[in-house]
Amino acid sequence: MCRHIAYLGPEVPLGEVIVNPPYGLYRQSWAPRRQAHGTVNADGFGVGWYAPGDPVPARYRRAGPIWADASLTDLARVVRTGALLAAVRDATESGADAEAATAPFASGRWLFSHNGAVRGWPGSLAALAAGLPPQALLSLQARCDSAFVWALVHSRLAAGLDPAHALAETVREVADAAPGSRLNLLLTDGLTIAATAWGDTLFHRSEPGRSTVVASEPYDDSPHWTEVPDRTLLAATPTDILLTPLKEPTA
């Protein structure tokens, strides 16, 4: 279900991260190499990026497959950024929300993506809805599991939790309510990246002091990619990566 990627580093064209690599996100939309659930990510795509001096990211999202968008290649060729989050989508269920259900989700300086699926959605998370402020429920960006998971994460960010702990607590809460869910989450504010590996693949690639990439799967055959173990929390900056094991809710 889906593929996503986040980048922090020197300014580069969007295409250098998502289109040009031989096995980049663009190609992963129809030929992912490490995807265990689903085969084609043609239910939408999105790119969010940060312009110099502006903490609020821009987004470009579409409901169709990334390869069918004639404008993307031009956009990816000329727009430069030092931080981005992008995703291609394989929808858990068909629905009317289309583009609104496509990552990255956004609020303020944050960009978010969910690679996976909540088992038993929506009934399995009904009890968690009661713990959200009414405004959060009324502001859901789409009627899908990923948008609801984003609401849970965002409520924790708004309460002052740091990005890594916001993801970790959300994963534990959702996994407890809906065992068997796949919860690979990805979050950035343009300065840091937080991610979880929970039921699907995750990799990171770092050039110390220069750039960090966190992705569902490697976009090339470089030996510098490192697989993140399942049930792991990742916190990254352009200079450092910290991995922390995540425990099962019943442990």
Kinemage of the C-alpha trace (Angstrom):
@kinemage 1
@onewidth
@group {chain A} dominant
@subgroup {mainchain}
@vectorlist {calphas} color= white
{ca met a 1} P 0.000 0.000 0.000
{ca cys a 2} L 1.718 3.178 -1.216
{ca arg a 3} L 5.345 4.285 -1.346
{ca his a 4} L 6.755 7.462 0.166
{ca ile a 5} L 9.997 9.389 0.547
{ca ala a 6} L 11.406 12.371 2.458
{ca tyr a 7} L 14.582 14.337 1.733
{ca leu a 8} L 16.655 16.858 3.701
{ca gly a 9} L 19.821 18.379 2.260
{ca pro a 10} L 21.215 20.843 -0.263
{ca glu a 11} L 18.769 22.431 -2.671
{ca val a 12} L 18.084 20.145 -5.632
{ca pro a 13} L 15.352 19.946 -8.296
{ca leu a 14} L 12.379 17.868 -7.159
{ca gly a 15} L 13.090 15.498 -10.016
{ca glu a 16} L 16.499 14.574 -8.650
{ca val a 17} L 14.758 12.871 -5.734
{ca ile a 18} L 11.474 11.558 -7.150
{ca val a 19} L 11.751 11.261 -10.964
{ca asn a 20} L 15.341 10.836 -12.153
{ca pro a 21} L 16.638 7.960 -9.984
{ca pro a 22} L 16.390 4.610 -11.814
{ca tyr a 23} L 14.039 3.146 -9.212
{ca gly a 24} L 12.633 6.403 -7.875
{ca leu a 25} L 9.148 7.144 -6.624
{ca tyr a 26} L 8.028 7.819 -10.197
{ca arg a 27} L 8.914 4.258 -11.236
{ca gln a 28} L 7.653 2.832 -7.953
{ca ser a 29} L 4.172 3.899 -8.993
{ca trp a 30} L 4.046 0.983 -11.450
{ca ala a 31} L 7.071 -1.201 -10.603
{ca pro a 32} L 7.998 -1.097 -6.901
{ca arg a 33} L 10.742 -3.548 -5.983
{ca arg a 34} L 10.082 -4.002 -2.249
{ca gln a 35} L 6.326 -3.539 -1.916
{ca ala a 36} L 4.723 -6.518 -0.161
{ca his a 37} L 1.118 -5.270 -0.203
{ca gly a 38} L -0.389 -4.233 -3.527
{ca thr a 39} L 1.383 -3.968 -6.866
{ca val a 40} L 0.509 -0.662 -8.569
{ca asn a 41} L 0.333 2.773 -6.899
{ca ala a 42} L -1.975 4.527 -9.333
{ca asp a 43} L -4.606 6.044 -7.028
{ca gly a 44} L -2.966 9.438 -6.688
{ca phe a 45} L 0.340 11.099 -5.874
{ca gly a 46} L 1.587 14.150 -4.073
{ca val a 47} L 4.714 16.206 -3.513
{ca gly a 48} L 5.236 18.713 -0.703
{ca trp a 49} L 8.313 20.936 -0.550
{ca tyr a 50} L 9.782 23.900 1.307
{ca ala a 51} L 10.967 27.102 -0.344
{ca pro a 52} L 13.944 28.955 1.178
{ca gly a 53} L 12.847 31.226 4.013
{ca asp a 54} L 9.263 29.930 4.086
{ca pro a 55} L 8.387 27.413 6.818
{ca val a 56} L 5.006 26.551 5.266
{ca pro a 57} L 5.364 23.953 2.490
{ca ala a 58} L 3.767 23.995 -0.934
{ca arg a 59} L 1.958 20.946 -2.239
{ca tyr a 60} L 1.125 19.487 -5.644
{ca arg a 61} L -1.356 16.588 -5.489
{ca arg a 62} L -3.422 14.731 -8.072
{ca ala a 63} L -5.931 11.889 -7.925
{ca gly a 64} L -4.525 9.986 -10.903
{ca pro a 65} L -1.265 8.105 -11.467
{ca ile a 66} L 1.943 10.078 -11.376
{ca trp a 67} L 2.989 8.883 -14.845
{ca ala a 68} L -0.168 10.383 -16.391
{ca asp a 69} L 0.513 13.935 -15.195
{ca ala a 70} L 2.081 15.902 -18.028
{ca ser a 71} L 2.890 18.891 -15.797
{ca leu a 72} L 4.917 17.016 -13.204
{ca thr a 73} L 8.085 16.571 -15.263
{ca asp a 74} L 8.349 20.321 -15.899
{ca leu a 75} L 7.585 21.111 -12.268
{ca ala a 76} L 10.125 18.568 -11.068
{ca arg a 77} L 12.764 19.919 -13.440
{ca val a 78} L 12.649 23.572 -12.376
{ca val a 79} L 11.448 23.660 -8.742
{ca arg a 80} L 14.317 23.364 -6.264
{ca thr a 81} L 14.157 22.582 -2.570
{ca gly a 82} L 16.244 21.478 0.377
{ca ala a 83} L 13.391 19.478 1.926
{ca leu a 84} L 10.488 17.480 0.528
{ca leu a 85} L 8.025 14.683 1.220
{ca ala a 86} L 6.350 12.804 -1.619
{ca ala a 87} L 4.119 9.758 -2.010
{ca val a 88} L 2.347 7.576 -4.572
{ca arg a 89} L -0.920 5.952 -3.449
{ca asp a 90} L -2.547 2.551 -3.658
{ca ala a 91} L -5.895 3.217 -1.987
{ca thr a 92} L -7.079 0.848 0.756
{ca glu a 93} L -10.661 1.421 -0.414
{ca ser a 94} L -12.097 3.396 -3.299
{ca gly a 95} L -13.805 6.604 -2.290
{ca ala a 96} L -14.956 10.015 -3.376
{ca asp a 97} L -12.200 12.008 -1.683
{ca ala a 98} L -9.622 11.293 -4.386
{ca glu a 99} L -7.032 14.090 -4.288
{ca ala a 100} L -7.904 15.035 -0.710
{ca ala a 101} L -7.018 11.504 0.412
{ca thr a 102} L -3.593 11.635 -1.221
{ca ala a 103} L -0.461 12.311 0.812
{ca pro a 104} L 1.197 14.455 1.827
{ca phe a 105} L -1.332 15.744 4.321
{ca ala a 106} L -0.391 19.152 5.677
{ca ser a 107} L -0.954 21.617 8.481
{ca gly a 108} L 1.219 24.628 9.177
{ca arg a 109} L 4.840 23.588 8.763
{ca trp a 110} L 4.098 19.832 8.794
{ca leu a 111} L 3.897 17.299 5.967
{ca phe a 112} L 2.696 13.745 6.679
{ca ser a 113} L 2.269 10.432 4.871
{ca his a 114} L 0.963 6.983 5.858
{ca asn a 115} L 2.128 3.870 4.007
{ca gly a 116} L -0.113 1.013 5.117
{ca ala a 117} L -3.678 0.304 6.178
{ca val a 118} L -5.712 0.285 9.376
{ca arg a 119} L -7.305 -3.124 9.862
{ca gly a 120} L -11.049 -2.985 10.419
{ca trp a 121} L -11.321 0.667 9.407
{ca pro a 122} L -13.396 2.620 10.326
{ca gly a 123} L -15.027 0.663 13.120
{ca ser a 124} L -11.759 -0.394 14.745
{ca leu a 125} L -10.826 3.218 15.517
{ca ala a 126} L -14.257 4.490 16.542
{ca ala a 127} L -13.239 4.665 20.190
{ca leu a 128} L -10.199 6.803 19.333
{ca ala a 129} L -12.422 9.387 17.669
{ca ala a 130} L -13.913 10.171 21.058
{ca gly a 131} L -10.506 11.315 22.269
{ca leu a 132} L -10.049 13.886 19.523
{ca pro a 133} L -11.276 17.480 19.835
{ca pro a 134} L -14.454 18.061 17.765
{ca gln a 135} L -12.546 20.549 15.621
{ca ala a 136} L -10.064 17.843 14.637
{ca leu a 137} L -12.852 15.562 13.459
{ca leu a 138} L -14.606 18.348 11.590
{ca ser a 139} L -11.304 19.284 9.929
{ca leu a 140} L -10.452 15.806 8.612
{ca gln a 141} L -8.933 16.262 5.185
{ca ala a 142} L -10.525 13.072 3.811
{ca arg a 143} L -12.674 10.139 4.929
{ca cys a 144} L -9.901 7.556 4.913
{ca asp a 145} L -7.737 5.793 7.473
{ca ser a 146} L -4.620 7.808 6.622
{ca ala a 147} L -6.386 11.142 7.178
{ca phe a 148} L -7.638 9.940 10.564
{ca val a 149} L -4.166 8.735 11.565
{ca trp a 150} L -2.866 12.175 10.584
{ca ala a 151} L -5.473 13.769 12.853
{ca leu a 152} L -4.182 11.642 15.742
{ca val a 153} L -0.583 12.637 15.017
{ca his a 154} L -1.446 16.309 14.586
{ca ser a 155} L -3.345 16.446 17.873
{ca arg a 156} L -0.178 15.268 19.625
{ca leu a 157} L 1.993 17.790 17.801
{ca ala a 158} L -0.437 20.534 18.786
{ca ala a 159} L -0.177 19.378 22.402
{ca gly a 160} L 3.589 19.926 22.298
{ca leu a 161} L 4.987 16.452 21.629
{ca asp a 162} L 8.100 16.262 19.486
{ca pro a 163} L 7.645 14.606 16.069
{ca ala a 164} L 9.184 11.239 16.960
{ca his a 165} L 7.113 10.805 20.123
{ca ala a 166} L 3.953 11.944 18.330
{ca leu a 167} L 4.429 9.168 15.768
{ca ala a 168} L 5.396 6.537 18.349
{ca glu a 169} L 2.373 7.196 20.561
{ca thr a 170} L 0.027 7.205 17.578
{ca val a 171} L 1.360 3.899 16.276
{ca arg a 172} L 0.986 2.241 19.666
{ca glu a 173} L -2.563 3.586 20.082
{ca val a 174} L -3.727 2.527 16.618
{ca ala a 175} L -1.964 -0.846 16.792
{ca asp a 176} L -3.648 -1.520 20.120
{ca ala a 177} L -7.095 -0.632 18.757
{ca ala a 178} L -6.595 -2.348 15.382
{ca pro a 179} L -4.055 -5.214 15.672
{ca gly a 180} L -2.511 -6.213 12.384
{ca ser a 181} L -2.525 -2.689 10.978
{ca arg a 182} L 0.401 -1.543 8.856
{ca leu a 183} L 1.595 1.822 10.147
{ca asn a 184} L 4.618 3.157 8.311
{ca leu a 185} L 4.319 6.873 9.057
{ca leu a 186} L 6.477 9.693 7.677
{ca leu a 187} L 6.580 13.272 9.013
{ca thr a 188} L 8.713 16.331 8.319
{ca asp a 189} L 8.808 20.041 9.131
{ca gly a 190} L 11.532 20.752 6.580
{ca leu a 191} L 14.251 20.558 9.242
{ca thr a 192} L 13.818 17.037 10.619
{ca ile a 193} L 12.281 13.726 9.555
{ca ala a 194} L 10.455 11.258 11.790
{ca ala a 195} L 9.258 7.884 10.559
{ca thr a 196} L 8.075 4.491 11.720
{ca ala a 197} L 8.596 1.033 10.287
{ca trp a 198} L 5.562 -1.004 11.314
{ca gly a 199} L 4.461 -3.693 8.900
{ca asp a 200} L 6.186 -2.527 5.712
{ca thr a 201} L 9.654 -1.693 4.421
{ca leu a 202} L 11.628 1.443 5.283
{ca phe a 203} L 15.164 2.492 4.362
{ca his a 204} L 17.426 5.454 5.019
{ca arg a 205} L 20.438 6.855 3.190
{ca ser a 206} L 22.686 9.470 4.749
{ca glu a 207} L 25.684 11.499 3.644
{ca pro a 208} L 26.814 12.913 7.011
{ca gly a 209} L 26.669 16.687 7.066
{ca arg a 210} L 24.946 16.835 3.692
{ca ser a 211} L 21.719 14.968 3.050
{ca thr a 212} L 19.361 12.387 4.470
{ca val a 213} L 16.767 10.368 2.572
{ca val a 214} L 14.118 8.180 4.216
{ca ala a 215} L 12.059 6.048 1.842
{ca ser a 216} L 9.855 2.993 1.548
{ca glu a 217} L 12.517 1.478 -0.683
{ca pro a 218} L 15.868 2.460 -2.236
{ca tyr a 219} L 15.686 4.534 -5.401
{ca asp a 220} L 18.988 3.136 -6.716
{ca asp a 221} L 21.466 0.331 -6.043
{ca ser a 222} L 23.855 2.393 -3.910
{ca pro a 223} L 25.370 0.417 -1.011
{ca his a 224} L 24.705 3.380 1.294
{ca trp a 225} L 21.064 2.434 1.860
{ca thr a 226} L 20.292 0.877 5.242
{ca glu a 227} L 17.104 -1.038 5.977
{ca val a 228} L 15.228 0.016 9.098
{ca pro a 229} L 14.088 -2.976 11.187
{ca asp a 230} L 10.372 -3.535 11.584
{ca arg a 231} L 8.856 -2.036 14.762
{ca thr a 232} L 11.329 0.863 14.763
{ca leu a 233} L 11.077 4.626 15.202
{ca leu a 234} L 13.432 6.785 13.121
{ca ala a 235} L 14.382 10.378 13.918
{ca ala a 236} L 16.658 12.159 11.452
{ca thr a 237} L 18.347 15.455 10.626
{ca pro a 238} L 20.765 16.145 7.759
{ca thr a 239} L 23.600 15.153 10.106
{ca asp a 240} L 22.225 12.385 12.320
{ca ile a 241} L 19.884 9.381 12.381
{ca leu a 242} L 18.556 7.772 15.549
{ca leu a 243} L 16.729 4.426 15.547
{ca thr a 244} L 14.645 3.334 18.545
{ca pro a 245} L 12.790 0.002 18.865
{ca leu a 246} L 9.017 0.215 19.221
{ca lys a 247} L 7.232 -2.273 21.457
{ca glu a 248} L 3.977 -4.002 20.655
{ca pro a 249} L 1.070 -2.469 22.622
{ca thr a 250} L 0.605 -5.680 24.630
{ca ala a 251} L 4.311 -6.053 25.482
